[in-house]
Amino acid sequence: MSIELLGSFRKFRPVSPPGWSQLRAFAAAGLALVLVSCQLLGDGPTAGNVVPGSLRPNLASDIGAREHPRVVATYGGVYKDQGAERAVASVVGRLVAASDDPSQSYKITILNSPAINAFALPGGYLYVTRGLLALANDTSEVAAVIAHEMAHVTANHAIKRQERAEAKQLANKILTDVVQDSEEARKALISSQLSFARFSQVQELEADAIGVKTLARAGFDPYAASRFLKSMAAYARYQSADKGSSSAPDFLSSHPSTPERLQIAVRSARQIGAPGIGERDRDRYLSQIDGMLFGDDPLEGFVRGRSFLHKALGIGFTVPQGYILENTPEAVLASNGSGTAIRFDGADVSGYSNLVDYMNSGWINGLLPESVRETTINGLPGVTGAAITQGWSFRIAVLRIGKTGYRFIFASRSPNDAFGRDFRQTIDSFKQLTPTERARLRSLRIKVIKTQAGDTPRKLAIGMSGVEPSRRLEFFSILNDLSPNKPIPPGTAVKLVVD
């Protein structure tokens, strides 16, 4: 299919319709919208093309330097916050001195993304998102993340993985070109995939073990790694709870299952000592991230439950029950547990006298011309249409405000009555916000308080913003790594999300 989705542009920047590139992964991207937060300290972007056997001097640094701008752009830019920067900087020097290679230099960047993620590039380029910093509850947990990523660098995992990937690609080509028996070729390919996936998993587990040792040598709590893995797994379950997705492990995944990683992290920590050793420093860490931006960057609009609202543009819409929204720099994505994916973005339509001409301008492969209809939604001119291509059914709507066409694209392999009903319900909800509604939209931020006598998780959770009321207690408990049913000792530092 040929639906251009604004590429690296911000989702509402004007683009010129002619010559749009082909995009084949629209539905997969929409249906996998929560995967970023489930990576649990993955390696992030690829490390470029490296020819096996050609490891020249400074190759790793060159790869990192080349990929760094792309990483920053992909993850919303660099996040500037003095407290957060101090929180990260305070652990790096100690970890470098305690690492397997104290001579290795590092360049660490806080990314302006609400996703829970961290990764490393060759050459000592390390990244943590502000979303990860918001989930952490003490200095040792941040140190555990950074120690893990340092281990990837000192063990040259990115280079080794690239070499193995190229060897796998060549082996697969030989198999498909030479083996005539399709069933035997399929079995051989699966075996090759499993071998490569296991190689990646071994790297992750190796980095976990090295990271825990580095953490302890630097004087931090070695159990922080297992503690933070639990928090990330709980947050991932919280985000995907409404989707009804399976918790079964993907055996072709490049990352080990969380239980396996937890076992190794705990075992590594026990080899060092019993729980209670090492520095955690909860109060100081939380004081440093007090006031930090939480969730969406206001320049990208806000997700509030099932609604997307953009203060600067003055627009908003709501998806039906059962859908989970994700706001990214390129588009707003949503999906449900029934296989429907949604994408919302904006395009420049100033070159078209009417939206029917725009819909028929060639940016959609498989468009059914007889399906194109003009419409009006909440006083705004619009056009709707349908397309079928490559086994997918699409419903498309474009609503115009000035020079911008706001585009809704629904996709499903098995369209039914609910597919059409959800499409109509969503576009009917699109509206221009009133001045009062725009004034009330404020960024969410972390607010750190000290608990008082009588405070309970349920009582404190009531004051949380940006969370569905029925899930505030669950969210508060995960964010603070506290039991929802146990009293909180007075004087405990806790995080609230407020606007």
Rosetta blueprint (number, residue, H / E / L):
1 M L
2 S E
3 I L
4 E L
5 L L
6 L L
7 G L
8 S L
9 F L
10 R L
11 K L
12 F L
13 R L
14 P L
15 V L
16 S L
17 P L
18 P L
19 G L
20 W L
21 S L
22 Q L
23 L E
24 R L
25 A L
26 F H
27 A H
28 A H
29 A H
30 G H
31 L H
32 A L
33 L L
34 V L
35 L H
36 V H
37 S H
38 C H
39 Q L
40 L L
41 L L
42 G L
43 D L
44 G L
45 P L
46 T L
47 A L
48 G L
49 N L
50 V L
51 V L
52 P L
53 G L
54 S L
55 L L
56 R L
57 P L
58 N L
59 L H
60 A H
61 S H
62 D H
63 I H
64 G H
65 A H
66 R H
67 E H
68 H H
69 P H
70 R H
71 V H
72 V H
73 A H
74 T H
75 Y L
76 G L
77 G L
78 V E
79 Y L
80 K L
81 D L
82 Q H
83 G H
84 A H
85 E H
86 R H
87 A H
88 V H
89 A H
90 S H
91 V H
92 V H
93 G H
94 R H
95 L H
96 V H
97 A H
98 A H
99 S L
100 D L
101 D L
102 P L
103 S L
104 Q L
105 S L
106 Y L
107 K E
108 I E
109 T E
110 I E
111 L E
112 N L
113 S L
114 P L
115 A L
116 I L
117 N L
118 A E
119 F E
120 A E
121 L E
122 P L
123 G L
124 G L
125 Y E
126 L E
127 Y E
128 V E
129 T E
130 R H
131 G H
132 L H
133 L H
134 A H
135 L H
136 A L
137 N L
138 D L
139 T H
140 S H
141 E H
142 V H
143 A H
144 A H
145 V H
146 I H
147 A H
148 H H
149 E H
150 M H
151 A H
152 H H
153 V H
154 T H
155 A L
156 N L
157 H H
158 A H
159 I H
160 K H
161 R H
162 Q H
163 E H
164 R H
165 A H
166 E H
167 A H
168 K H
169 Q H
170 L H
171 A H
172 N H
173 K H
174 I H
175 L H
176 T H
177 D H
178 V H
179 V L
180 Q L
181 D L
182 S H
183 E H
184 E H
185 A H
186 R H
187 K H
188 A H
189 L H
190 I H
191 S H
192 S H
193 Q H
194 L H
195 S H
196 F H
197 A H
198 R H
199 F H
200 S H
201 Q H
202 V H
203 Q H
204 E H
205 L H
206 E H
207 A H
208 D H
209 A H
210 I H
211 G H
212 V H
213 K H
214 T H
215 L H
216 A H
217 R H
218 A L
219 G L
220 F E
221 D L
222 P L
223 Y L
224 A H
225 A H
226 S H
227 R H
228 F H
229 L H
230 K H
231 S H
232 M H
233 A H
234 A H
235 Y H
236 A H
237 R H
238 Y H
239 Q H
240 S H
241 A H
242 D H
243 K H
244 G L
245 S L
246 S L
247 S L
248 A L
249 P L
250 D L
251 F L
252 L L
253 S L
254 S L
255 H L
256 P L
257 S L
258 T H
259 P H
260 E H
261 R H
262 L H
263 Q H
264 I H
265 A H
266 V H
267 R H
268 S H
269 A H
270 R H
271 Q L
272 I L
273 G L
274 A L
275 P L
276 G L
277 I L
278 G L
279 E E
280 R L
281 D L
282 R H
283 D H
284 R H
285 Y H
286 L H
287 S H
288 Q H
289 I H
290 D L
291 G L
292 M L
293 L E
294 F E
295 G L
296 D L
297 D L
298 P H
299 L H
300 E H
301 G L
302 F E
303 V E
304 R E
305 G L
306 R L
307 S E
308 F E
309 L E
310 H E
311 K L
312 A L
313 L L
314 G L
315 I E
316 G E
317 F E
318 T E
319 V L
320 P L
321 Q L
322 G L
323 Y L
324 I E
325 L E
326 E E
327 N E
328 T L
329 P L
330 E L
331 A L
332 V E
333 L E
334 A E
335 S E
336 N L
337 G L
338 S L
339 G L
340 T L
341 A E
342 I E
343 R E
344 F E
345 D E
346 G E
347 A E
348 D E
349 V L
350 S L
351 G L
352 Y L
353 S L
354 N L
355 L H
356 V H
357 D H
358 Y H
359 M H
360 N L
361 S L
362 G L
363 W L
364 I L
365 N L
366 G L
367 L E
368 L L
369 P H
370 E H
371 S H
372 V L
373 R E
374 E E
375 T E
376 T E
377 I E
378 N L
379 G L
380 L E
381 P E
382 G E
383 V E
384 T E
385 G E
386 A E
387 A E
388 I E
389 T E
390 Q L
391 G L
392 W E
393 S E
394 F E
395 R E
396 I E
397 A E
398 V E
399 L E
400 R E
401 I E
402 G L
403 K L
404 T E
405 G E
406 Y E
407 R E
408 F E
409 I E
410 F E
411 A E
412 S E
413 R L
414 S L
415 P L
416 N L
417 D H
418 A H
419 F H
420 G H
421 R H
422 D H
423 F H
424 R H
425 Q H
426 T H
427 I H
428 D H
429 S L
430 F L
431 K E
432 Q E
433 L L
434 T L
435 P H
436 T H
437 E H
438 R H
439 A H
440 R H
441 L L
442 R L
443 S L
444 L E
445 R E
446 I E
447 K E
448 V E
449 I E
450 K E
451 T L
452 Q L
453 A L
454 G L
455 D L
456 T L
457 P H
458 R H
459 K H
460 L H
461 A H
462 I L
463 G L
464 M L
465 S L
466 G L
467 V L
468 E L
469 P H
470 S H
471 R H
472 R H
473 L H
474 E H
475 F H
476 F H
477 S H
478 I H
479 L H
480 N H
481 D L
482 L L
483 S L
484 P L
485 N L
486 K L
487 P L
488 I L
489 P L
490 P L
491 G L
492 T L
493 A E
494 V E
495 K E
496 L E
497 V E
498 V E
499 D L
